[in-house]
Amino acid sequence: MHILLGLLVAFVIIVLFARTRSKTRACRWRADRTGDRGNLSRYRCAACGAEAFTATGAPPELCKNPGRREDRTT
């Protein structure tokens, strides 16, 4: 009985840790040159799927996904 309870507690801790970690993961922007619009470069985040355009040619500095606004890029 104690072993099953221990395994259940360990499973719950692992699930909670995985959920918290995925929310705080920083955006990783990848250039998508097929979607460029004139001077604007298109970028897509590999972590959250957000899309953004920049005029500088550099990736965005902030996450563009409304659910993850507090996260910053690397």
SETIMAR-339438 format. One record per atom (N, C-alpha, C, O): z negated, x, y; atom name. Coordinates in pm, whole numbers. Layout:
% residues N
+--------+--------+--------+------+
:     up :   east :  north : atom :
+--------+--------+--------+------+
:      Z :      X :      Y :   CA :
...
+--------+--------+--------+------+
END
This chain:
% residues 74
+--------+--------+--------+------+
:     up :   east :  north : atom :
+--------+--------+--------+------+
:      0 :     82 :   -119 :    N :
:      0 :      0 :      0 :   CA :
:      0 :     86 :    126 :    C :
:     71 :     58 :    222 :    O :
:    -80 :    192 :    123 :    N :
:    -90 :    280 :    239 :   CA :
:     42 :    354 :    264 :    C :
:     78 :    382 :    378 :    O :
:    110 :    385 :    157 :    N :
:    238 :    455 :    170 :   CA :
:    341 :    364 :    237 :    C :
:    415 :    409 :    325 :    O :
:    346 :    238 :    197 :    N :
:    439 :    144 :    258 :   CA :
:    408 :    123 :    406 :    C :
:    499 :    116 :    488 :    O :
:    281 :    112 :    438 :    N :
:    242 :     96 :    578 :   CA :
:    280 :    219 :    659 :    C :
:    328 :    207 :    772 :    O :
:    261 :    336 :    604 :    N :
:    299 :    460 :    672 :   CA :
:    449 :    469 :    694 :    C :
:    494 :    510 :    801 :    O :
:    527 :    431 :    594 :    N :
:    672 :    432 :    607 :   CA :
:    719 :    332 :    713 :    C :
:    812 :    360 :    788 :    O :
:    656 :    217 :    718 :    N :
:    691 :    116 :    818 :   CA :
:    661 :    167 :    959 :    C :
:    743 :    150 :   1049 :    O :
:    547 :    227 :    978 :    N :
:    511 :    283 :   1109 :   CA :
:    609 :    393 :   1148 :    C :
:    654 :    397 :   1263 :    O :
:    644 :    480 :   1056 :    N :
:    739 :    587 :   1086 :   CA :
:    875 :    530 :   1123 :    C :
:    940 :    579 :   1215 :    O :
:    920 :    428 :   1053 :    N :
:   1048 :    364 :   1083 :   CA :
:   1048 :    303 :   1223 :    C :
:   1145 :    319 :   1297 :    O :
:    942 :    235 :   1259 :    N :
:    932 :    173 :   1392 :   CA :
:    935 :    280 :   1500 :    C :
:   1002 :    263 :   1602 :    O :
:    865 :    389 :   1481 :    N :
:    863 :    498 :   1579 :   CA :
:   1002 :    558 :   1595 :    C :
:   1045 :    586 :   1707 :    O :
:   1073 :    578 :   1487 :    N :
:   1208 :    635 :   1493 :   CA :
:   1302 :    540 :   1566 :    C :
:   1383 :    585 :   1648 :    O :
:   1294 :    412 :   1538 :    N :
:   1380 :    314 :   1605 :   CA :
:   1352 :    311 :   1754 :    C :
:   1445 :    310 :   1835 :    O :
:   1227 :    309 :   1793 :    N :
:   1192 :    308 :   1936 :   CA :
:   1238 :    435 :   2005 :    C :
:   1288 :    429 :   2118 :    O :
:   1224 :    549 :   1941 :    N :
:   1267 :    675 :   2000 :   CA :
:   1419 :    677 :   2018 :    C :
:   1468 :    723 :   2121 :    O :
:   1493 :    627 :   1921 :    N :
:   1639 :    625 :   1930 :   CA :
:   1686 :    533 :   2041 :    C :
:   1780 :    568 :   2112 :    O :
:   1624 :    419 :   2059 :    N :
:   1663 :    326 :   2166 :   CA :
:   1635 :    386 :   2303 :    C :
:   1718 :    375 :   2393 :    O :
:   1521 :    449 :   2320 :    N :
:   1486 :    509 :   2449 :   CA :
:   1581 :    624 :   2481 :    C :
:   1624 :    637 :   2595 :    O :
:   1613 :    704 :   2384 :    N :
:   1699 :    821 :   2406 :   CA :
:   1841 :    778 :   2446 :    C :
:   1902 :    843 :   2531 :    O :
:   1894 :    672 :   2387 :    N :
:   2029 :    630 :   2419 :   CA :
:   2039 :    577 :   2561 :    C :
:   2146 :    587 :   2622 :    O :
:   1933 :    522 :   2615 :    N :
:   1934 :    470 :   2752 :   CA :
:   1928 :    582 :   2855 :    C :
:   1976 :    565 :   2967 :    O :
:   1870 :    693 :   2820 :    N :
:   1852 :    800 :   2917 :   CA :
:   1957 :    910 :   2904 :    C :
:   1954 :   1008 :   2979 :    O :
:   2048 :    896 :   2812 :    N :
:   2152 :    997 :   2792 :   CA :
:   2242 :   1001 :   2915 :    C :
:   2287 :    897 :   2963 :    O :
:   2269 :   1118 :   2966 :    N :
:   2351 :   1133 :   3086 :   CA :
:   2498 :   1106 :   3056 :    C :
:   2545 :   1125 :   2943 :    O :
:   2569 :   1063 :   3157 :    N :
:   2713 :   1037 :   3141 :   CA :
:   2788 :   1168 :   3117 :    C :
:   2752 :   1273 :   3169 :    O :
:   2894 :   1157 :   3037 :    N :
:   2982 :   1271 :   3011 :   CA :
:   3123 :   1224 :   3045 :    C :
:   3189 :   1157 :   2966 :    O :
:   3168 :   1262 :   3162 :    N :
:   3298 :   1215 :   3213 :   CA :
:   3413 :   1292 :   3152 :    C :
:   3409 :   1415 :   3142 :    O :
:   3517 :   1219 :   3110 :    N :
:   3640 :   1278 :   3055 :   CA :
:   3757 :   1229 :   3139 :    C :
:   3768 :   1110 :   3168 :    O :
:   3845 :   1319 :   3177 :    N :
:   3962 :   1283 :   3257 :   CA :
:   4060 :   1204 :   3171 :    C :
:   4083 :   1237 :   3055 :    O :
:   4115 :   1099 :   3229 :    N :
:   4217 :   1017 :   3163 :   CA :
:   4339 :   1015 :   3255 :    C :
:   4354 :    924 :   3337 :    O :
:   4424 :   1114 :   3242 :    N :
:   4537 :   1132 :   3334 :   CA :
:   4641 :   1021 :   3321 :    C :
:   4723 :   1003 :   3412 :    O :
:   4639 :    946 :   3212 :    N :
:   4736 :    837 :   3198 :   CA :
:   4706 :    722 :   3294 :    C :
:   4793 :    640 :   3321 :    O :
:   4583 :    716 :   3345 :    N :
:   4544 :    607 :   3435 :   CA :
:   4535 :    648 :   3580 :    C :
:   4487 :    570 :   3662 :    O :
:   4581 :    769 :   3614 :    N :
:   4576 :    814 :   3754 :   CA :
:   4658 :    722 :   3843 :    C :
:   4760 :    669 :   3802 :    O :
:   4611 :    704 :   3966 :    N :
:   4680 :    620 :   4065 :   CA :
:   4700 :    702 :   4192 :    C :
:   4610 :    709 :   4277 :    O :
:   4814 :    761 :   4207 :    N :
:   4841 :    843 :   4325 :   CA :
:   4744 :    958 :   4337 :    C :
:   4740 :   1045 :   4249 :    O :
:   4666 :    960 :   4445 :    N :
:   4568 :   1067 :   4467 :   CA :
:   4439 :   1047 :   4387 :    C :
:   4356 :   1137 :   4382 :    O :
:   4423 :    933 :   4327 :    N :
:   4300 :    902 :   4255 :   CA :
:   4309 :    944 :   4109 :    C :
:   4404 :    911 :   4039 :    O :
:   4209 :   1018 :   4065 :    N :
:   4200 :   1062 :   3925 :   CA :
:   4109 :    966 :   3850 :    C :
:   4002 :    931 :   3899 :    O :
:   4151 :    924 :   3732 :    N :
:   4073 :    832 :   3651 :   CA :
:   3985 :    909 :   3553 :    C :
:   4030 :   1004 :   3489 :    O :
:   3860 :    867 :   3543 :    N :
:   3764 :    927 :   3451 :   CA :
:   3698 :    816 :   3370 :    C :
:   3675 :    706 :   3420 :    O :
:   3669 :    848 :   3243 :    N :
:   3599 :    753 :   3156 :   CA :
:   3479 :    825 :   3096 :    C :
:   3488 :    940 :   3055 :    O :
:   3366 :    755 :   3092 :    N :
:   3242 :    814 :   3040 :   CA :
:   3240 :    802 :   2888 :    C :
:   3258 :    693 :   2833 :    O :
:   3219 :    913 :   2820 :    N :
:   3213 :    914 :   2674 :   CA :
:   3082 :    855 :   2623 :    C :
:   3075 :    813 :   2508 :    O :
:   2979 :    851 :   2707 :    N :
:   2849 :    800 :   2663 :   CA :
:   2835 :    649 :   2680 :    C :
:   2787 :    582 :   2589 :    O :
:   2877 :    596 :   2795 :    N :
:   2853 :    453 :   2820 :   CA :
:   2980 :    372 :   2837 :    C :
:   2973 :    249 :   2842 :    O :
:   3097 :    436 :   2846 :    N :
:   3223 :    364 :   2855 :   CA :
:   3265 :    324 :   2995 :    C :
:   3368 :    259 :   3011 :    O :
:   3187 :    361 :   3095 :    N :
:   3223 :    325 :   3233 :   CA :
:   3350 :    398 :   3276 :    C :
:   3378 :    508 :   3227 :    O :
:   3426 :    337 :   3367 :    N :
:   3547 :    398 :   3421 :   CA :
:   3531 :    414 :   3571 :    C :
:   3471 :    330 :   3637 :    O :
:   3586 :    523 :   3625 :    N :
:   3576 :    547 :   3768 :   CA :
:   3697 :    627 :   3815 :    C :
:   3759 :    699 :   3737 :    O :
:   3728 :    612 :   3942 :    N :
:   3836 :    688 :   4006 :   CA :
:   3775 :    775 :   4114 :    C :
:   3684 :    732 :   4185 :    O :
:   3825 :    899 :   4128 :    N :
:   3779 :    985 :   4236 :   CA :
:   3900 :   1044 :   4308 :    C :
:   4006 :   1064 :   4249 :    O :
:   3882 :   1071 :   4436 :    N :
:   3989 :   1130 :   4516 :   CA :
:   3978 :   1282 :   4518 :    C :
:   4072 :   1349 :   4561 :    O :
:   3867 :   1336 :   4474 :    N :
:   3844 :   1480 :   4479 :   CA :
:   3903 :   1554 :   4359 :    C :
:   3920 :   1676 :   4364 :    O :
:   3933 :   1482 :   4253 :    N :
:   3981 :   1547 :   4131 :   CA :
:   3868 :   1594 :   4042 :    C :
:   3892 :   1643 :   3932 :    O :
:   3744 :   1580 :   4089 :    N :
:   3626 :   1616 :   4012 :   CA :
:   3564 :   1489 :   3954 :    C :
:   3582 :   1381 :   4010 :    O :
:   3492 :   1501 :   3844 :    N :
:   3429 :   1382 :   3784 :   CA :
:   3326 :   1320 :   3879 :    C :
:   3273 :   1390 :   3966 :    O :
:   3296 :   1191 :   3864 :    N :
:   3193 :   1127 :   3945 :   CA :
:   3057 :   1192 :   3923 :    C :
:   3031 :   1249 :   3817 :    O :
:   2970 :   1182 :   4023 :    N :
:   2837 :   1241 :   4012 :   CA :
:   2734 :   1141 :   3961 :    C :
:   2631 :   1181 :   3907 :    O :
:   2761 :   1012 :   3977 :    N :
:   2667 :    909 :   3934 :   CA :
:   2730 :    821 :   3827 :    C :
:   2852 :    806 :   3821 :    O :
:   2645 :    765 :   3743 :    N :
:   2692 :    672 :   3642 :   CA :
:   2743 :    546 :   3709 :    C :
:   2679 :    494 :   3801 :    O :
:   2856 :    497 :   3665 :    N :
:   2917 :    377 :   3722 :   CA :
:   2889 :    251 :   3640 :    C :
:   2936 :    143 :   3673 :    O :
:   2812 :    265 :   3533 :    N :
:   2776 :    151 :   3450 :   CA :
:   2655 :     83 :   3514 :    C :
:   2550 :    147 :   3527 :    O :
:   2665 :    -45 :   3553 :    N :
:   2554 :   -112 :   3623 :   CA :
:   2422 :   -111 :   3546 :    C :
:   2316 :   -113 :   3608 :    O :
:   2427 :   -107 :   3415 :    N :
:   2305 :   -105 :   3334 :   CA :
:   2237 :     30 :   3328 :    C :
:   2124 :     41 :   3280 :    O :
:   2303 :    135 :   3377 :    N :
:   2248 :    271 :   3368 :   CA :
:   2253 :    342 :   3503 :    C :
:   2271 :    464 :   3505 :    O :
:   2239 :    274 :   3613 :    N :
:   2253 :    332 :   3747 :   CA :
:   2155 :    447 :   3773 :    C :
:   2185 :    537 :   3851 :    O :
:   2039 :    446 :   3709 :    N :
:   1940 :    549 :   3738 :   CA :
:   1974 :    684 :   3675 :    C :
:   1919 :    786 :   3716 :    O :
:   2065 :    685 :   3577 :    N :
:   2101 :    810 :   3510 :   CA :
:   2195 :    893 :   3595 :    C :
:   2276 :    838 :   3671 :    O :
:   2186 :   1025 :   3583 :    N :
:   2275 :   1115 :   3654 :   CA :
:   2355 :   1195 :   3553 :    C :
:   2317 :   1205 :   3436 :    O :
:   2465 :   1251 :   3599 :    N :
:   2549 :   1330 :   3509 :   CA :
:   2493 :   1468 :   3492 :    C :
:   2402 :   1509 :   3564 :    O :
:   2548 :   1540 :   3395 :    N :
:   2503 :   1678 :   3371 :   CA :
:   2568 :   1772 :   3466 :    C :
:   2543 :   1892 :   3461 :    O :
+--------+--------+--------+------+
END
